[in-house]
Amino acid sequence: MATASAPGDSSPAVGDLSYEQARDELVRVVNELEQGSSTLEESLALWERGEALAKRCEEWLLGAKARLDAARAAASAAETVTD
């Protein structure tokens, strides 16, 4: 499910980002929020974007873990067959 960008924002939809893109943008969002120079409305929009980016990163990491678990299970099954 792709998360839409804010109106007037040229940022790509969160759902279209690779892990690295989402992570890098999340770092940028956090840095911008920490500076505290944004208006309340801008800060809220940044916070919402950051939440969506963090969720996207978590989705990528959970997917990678599932792939690793499947590969380990397949390797373990192959070892059992050859023993």
ZATORRO-810129 format. One record per residue: x, y, z of N, C-alpha, C in turn; residue number from 1. Coordinates in steps of 0.1 Angstrom, whole numbers, plus 2048, in hexadecimal, padded with zeros to 3 digits. Example, Ala and Ser with C-alpha at 12.3 -4.5 7.8 and 13.67 -1.06 7.14 Angstrom:
<recs>
+------+------+------+-------+-------+-------+------+------+------+-----+
| n_xx | n_yy | n_zz | ca_xx | ca_yy | ca_zz | c_xx | c_yy | c_zz |   n |
+------+------+------+-------+-------+-------+------+------+------+-----+
|  884 |  7C7 |  84E |   87B |   7D3 |   84E |  884 |  7DF |  84E |   1 |
|  880 |  7EA |  847 |   889 |   7F5 |   847 |  881 |  800 |  84F |   2 |
+------+------+------+-------+-------+-------+------+------+------+-----+
</recs>
This chain:
<recs>
+------+------+------+-------+-------+-------+------+------+------+-----+
| n_xx | n_yy | n_zz | ca_xx | ca_yy | ca_zz | c_xx | c_yy | c_zz |   n |
+------+------+------+-------+-------+-------+------+------+------+-----+
|  808 |  7F4 |  800 |   800 |   800 |   800 |  809 |  80C |  800 |   1 |
|  808 |  814 |  7F6 |   810 |   820 |   7F5 |  80A |  82C |  7FC |   2 |
|  812 |  833 |  804 |   80E |   83E |   80B |  810 |  84A |  803 |   3 |
|  806 |  852 |  801 |   807 |   85E |   7F8 |  810 |  869 |  7FE |   4 |
|  815 |  871 |  7F6 |   81D |   87C |   7FB |  813 |  887 |  7FF |   5 |
|  818 |  891 |  807 |   810 |   89C |   80B |  80D |  8A5 |  7FF |   6 |
|  801 |  8AB |  7FF |   7FE |   8B4 |   7F3 |  809 |  8BE |  7F1 |   7 |
|  80D |  8C0 |  7E5 |   817 |   8CA |   7E2 |  825 |  8C5 |  7E5 |   8 |
|  826 |  8B9 |  7E9 |   833 |   8B3 |   7EC |  838 |  8AB |  7E1 |   9 |
|  844 |  8AC |  7DD |   849 |   8A4 |   7D1 |  850 |  897 |  7D6 |  10 |
|  84F |  894 |  7E3 |   855 |   888 |   7E8 |  84D |  87C |  7E2 |  11 |
|  854 |  871 |  7DF |   84D |   865 |   7DA |  845 |  85F |  7E5 |  12 |
|  83B |  857 |  7E1 |   833 |   84F |   7EA |  83C |  846 |  7F2 |  13 |
|  83A |  845 |  7FF |   842 |   83D |   808 |  842 |  82E |  804 |  14 |
|  837 |  829 |  7FF |   836 |   81B |   7FB |  83F |  818 |  7EE |  15 |
|  843 |  822 |  7E7 |   84C |   820 |   7DC |  85B |  821 |  7DF |  16 |
|  85E |  824 |  7EB |   86C |   825 |   7EF |  873 |  818 |  7F2 |  17 |
|  880 |  818 |  7EE |   888 |   80C |   7F3 |  88B |  80E |  801 |  18 |
|  891 |  804 |  808 |   895 |   806 |   816 |  89F |  811 |  817 |  19 |
|  8A9 |  812 |  80F |   8B3 |   81C |   810 |  8AD |  82A |  80E |  20 |
|  8A4 |  82C |  805 |   89E |   838 |   802 |  896 |  83D |  80E |  21 |
|  88E |  833 |  814 |   885 |   836 |   81F |  88E |  83A |  82B |  22 |
|  898 |  832 |  82E |   8A1 |   835 |   839 |  8A8 |  842 |  838 |  23 |
|  8AD |  846 |  82C |   8B4 |   852 |   82A |  8AA |  85E |  82C |  24 |
|  89E |  85D |  827 |   894 |   867 |   828 |  890 |  869 |  837 |  25 |
|  88F |  85D |  83E |   88B |   85E |   84C |  896 |  865 |  854 |  26 |
|  8A3 |  863 |  851 |   8AE |   86A |   858 |  8AC |  879 |  855 |  27 |
|  8A9 |  87D |  849 |   8A7 |   88B |   845 |  89B |  891 |  84D |  28 |
|  890 |  88A |  84E |   885 |   88E |   855 |  888 |  890 |  864 |  29 |
|  88F |  887 |  86A |   892 |   888 |   878 |  89B |  894 |  87A |  30 |
|  8A5 |  896 |  872 |   8AE |   8A1 |   873 |  8A6 |  8AF |  872 |  31 |
|  89D |  8AF |  869 |   895 |   8BB |   867 |  88C |  8BE |  873 |  32 |
|  886 |  8B3 |  879 |   87E |   8B5 |   885 |  886 |  8B9 |  891 |  33 |
|  892 |  8B4 |  892 |   89B |   8B7 |   89D |  8A0 |  8C6 |  89C |  34 |
|  8A1 |  8CC |  890 |   8A4 |   8DA |   88F |  89A |  8E3 |  895 |  35 |
|  88D |  8DF |  895 |   882 |   8E6 |   89B |  87F |  8F3 |  894 |  36 |
|  883 |  8F5 |  887 |   881 |   902 |   881 |  874 |  901 |  878 |  37 |
|  86D |  8F6 |  878 |   861 |   8F5 |   870 |  855 |  8FA |  878 |  38 |
|  84B |  8FE |  870 |   83E |   902 |   876 |  837 |  8F5 |  87C |  39 |
|  82D |  8F7 |  884 |   826 |   8EC |   88A |  820 |  8E3 |  87F |  40 |
|  81A |  8E9 |  875 |   814 |   8E1 |   86A |  81F |  8DA |  863 |  41 |
|  82A |  8E0 |  860 |   835 |   8D9 |   859 |  83B |  8CE |  862 |  42 |
|  83C |  8D0 |  86E |   841 |   8C6 |   878 |  838 |  8BA |  878 |  43 |
|  82B |  8BC |  878 |   821 |   8B1 |   878 |  822 |  8A9 |  86B |  44 |
|  823 |  8B0 |  860 |   824 |   8A9 |   853 |  831 |  8A1 |  853 |  45 |
|  83C |  8A7 |  858 |   849 |   89F |   859 |  848 |  893 |  862 |  46 |
|  841 |  895 |  86D |   83F |   88A |   877 |  838 |  87E |  870 |  47 |
|  82D |  882 |  869 |   825 |   878 |   862 |  82D |  871 |  858 |  48 |
|  835 |  878 |  850 |   83D |   872 |   846 |  847 |  869 |  84C |  49 |
|  84D |  86E |  857 |   857 |   866 |   85E |  851 |  858 |  863 |  50 |
|  845 |  859 |  869 |   83E |   84D |   86D |  83C |  843 |  862 |  51 |
|  838 |  848 |  856 |   836 |   840 |   84B |  843 |  83A |  846 |  52 |
|  84E |  842 |  846 |   85B |   83D |   842 |  860 |  832 |  84B |  53 |
|  85E |  834 |  858 |   863 |   82A |   862 |  85B |  81D |  85F |  54 |
|  84F |  81E |  85D |   847 |   812 |   85A |  84C |  80B |  84D |  55 |
|  84F |  813 |  843 |   854 |   80D |   837 |  861 |  806 |  839 |  56 |
|  86A |  80C |  841 |   877 |   805 |   844 |  874 |  7F8 |  84B |  57 |
|  86B |  7F9 |  855 |   868 |   7EC |   85C |  862 |  7E2 |  853 |  58 |
|  85A |  7E5 |  84A |   855 |   7DC |   840 |  860 |  7D5 |  838 |  59 |
|  869 |  7DD |  833 |   875 |   7D8 |   82C |  87D |  7CE |  835 |  60 |
|  880 |  7D2 |  841 |   888 |   7CA |   84A |  881 |  7BD |  84D |  61 |
|  874 |  7BD |  850 |   86C |   7B1 |   852 |  86C |  7A8 |  846 |  62 |
|  86B |  7AE |  83A |   86C |   7A6 |   82E |  879 |  79F |  82C |  63 |
|  884 |  7A7 |  82F |   891 |   7A1 |   82E |  893 |  796 |  838 |  64 |
|  88E |  798 |  845 |   88F |   78D |   84F |  888 |  781 |  84A |  65 |
|  87C |  782 |  845 |   874 |   777 |   840 |  87C |  76F |  835 |  66 |
|  882 |  777 |  82C |   88A |   770 |   821 |  896 |  769 |  827 |  67 |
|  89D |  76F |  831 |   8A8 |   768 |   838 |  8A4 |  75B |  83F |  68 |
|  898 |  75C |  846 |   893 |   751 |   84D |  890 |  745 |  843 |  69 |
|  88A |  749 |  838 |   886 |   73F |   82E |  893 |  738 |  828 |  70 |
|  89D |  741 |  826 |   8AA |   73B |   820 |  8B0 |  732 |  82A |  71 |
|  8B0 |  736 |  837 |   8B6 |   72D |   842 |  8AE |  720 |  843 |  72 |
|  8A1 |  721 |  842 |   899 |   715 |   843 |  89B |  70B |  837 |  73 |
|  89D |  711 |  82B |   8A0 |   709 |   81F |  8AD |  703 |  821 |  74 |
|  8B7 |  70A |  826 |   8C5 |   705 |   827 |  8C5 |  6FA |  832 |  75 |
|  8BD |  6FC |  83C |   8BC |   6F1 |   847 |  8B5 |  6E5 |  842 |  76 |
|  8AB |  6E7 |  83A |   8A4 |   6DB |   834 |  8AD |  6D4 |  82A |  77 |
|  8B5 |  6DB |  822 |   8BE |   6D5 |   819 |  8C9 |  6CD |  820 |  78 |
|  8CE |  6D2 |  82C |   8D7 |   6CB |   834 |  8D2 |  6BE |  839 |  79 |
|  8C5 |  6BF |  83E |   8BF |   6B3 |   843 |  8BD |  6A8 |  839 |  80 |
|  8BA |  6AC |  82D |   8B8 |   6A2 |   822 |  8C6 |  69B |  81E |  81 |
|  8D1 |  6A3 |  81F |   8DE |   69D |   81B |  8E4 |  695 |  826 |  82 |
|  8E0 |  697 |  832 |   8E6 |   68F |   83E |  8E1 |  681 |  83E |  83 |
+------+------+------+-------+-------+-------+------+------+------+-----+
</recs>
